[in-house]
């Protein structure tokens, strides 16, 4: 009976590990999309430019006012991606990229639009090579999650 249990666990454990890794990737993509939406909503409701910066070296990102007042942005948020994930900015085209503090950034303008220099996509990849990409929509009003695996 114990041998049967060991065999069952040895078959199921690798599949469960893959499932957990996949969930981390999916959860991070959804969280990043939610932060993007929150930044865009805040830009419109407060009438100010918001930036979502991406720190590829430290696998982190954050949302804050582009030009905070004297006391800084009390609503600023910082996030670190799961340790099994990597985040990268993908830019197509030849124009300059929007930056914030020397980091690539998505700039949400007060009218809800996205600055032309903002990255067209943000890539999330897990340690097994699975990829999800947040791609700017064709109407330049937001980002959508797409599979990056071909």
DAHU-V550232 format. One record per pair of residues at least 24 apart in sequence whose C-alpha atoms are under 8 Angstrom apart, sorted by the first residue. I is the first residue (numbers start at 1). J is the second residue. If there is no record, write none. Layout:
i->I j->J
i->I j->J
//
This chain:
i->21 j->84
i->21 j->126
i->22 j->126
i->22 j->130
i->24 j->82
i->25 j->85
i->25 j->124
i->25 j->125
i->25 j->126
i->25 j->131
i->25 j->132
i->26 j->132
i->28 j->81
i->28 j->82
i->29 j->124
i->29 j->132
i->29 j->133
i->29 j->134
i->29 j->145
i->30 j->145
i->33 j->134
i->33 j->143
i->33 j->144
i->33 j->145
i->35 j->63
i->36 j->142
i->36 j->143
i->37 j->142
i->39 j->63
i->39 j->64
i->39 j->108
i->40 j->108
i->40 j->109
i->40 j->112
i->40 j->113
i->41 j->112
i->43 j->108
i->43 j->109
i->43 j->110
i->43 j->111
i->43 j->112
i->44 j->109
i->44 j->110
i->44 j->111
i->44 j->112
i->45 j->110
i->46 j->110
i->47 j->110
i->47 j->111
i->48 j->109
i->48 j->110
i->49 j->107
i->49 j->108
i->49 j->109
i->49 j->110
i->50 j->107
i->50 j->108
i->50 j->109
i->50 j->110
i->51 j->100
i->51 j->105
i->51 j->106
i->51 j->107
i->51 j->108
i->52 j->105
i->52 j->106
i->52 j->107
i->53 j->99
i->53 j->100
i->53 j->103
i->53 j->104
i->53 j->105
i->53 j->106
i->54 j->87
i->54 j->88
i->54 j->89
i->54 j->103
i->54 j->104
i->54 j->105
i->55 j->103
i->55 j->104
i->56 j->86
i->56 j->87
i->56 j->88
i->56 j->89
i->59 j->85
i->59 j->86
i->59 j->87
i->60 j->87
i->66 j->100
i->84 j->126
i->84 j->127
i->85 j->124
i->85 j->125
i->85 j->126
i->85 j->127
i->86 j->123
i->86 j->124
i->86 j->125
i->86 j->126
i->87 j->122
i->87 j->123
i->87 j->124
i->87 j->125
i->88 j->122
i->88 j->123
i->88 j->124
i->89 j->119
i->89 j->121
i->89 j->122
i->89 j->123
i->90 j->119
i->90 j->120
i->90 j->121
i->90 j->122
i->90 j->123
i->91 j->119
i->91 j->120
i->91 j->121
i->92 j->119
i->92 j->120
i->112 j->141
i->113 j->140
i->113 j->141
i->113 j->142
i->114 j->140
i->114 j->141
i->114 j->142
i->123 j->148
//
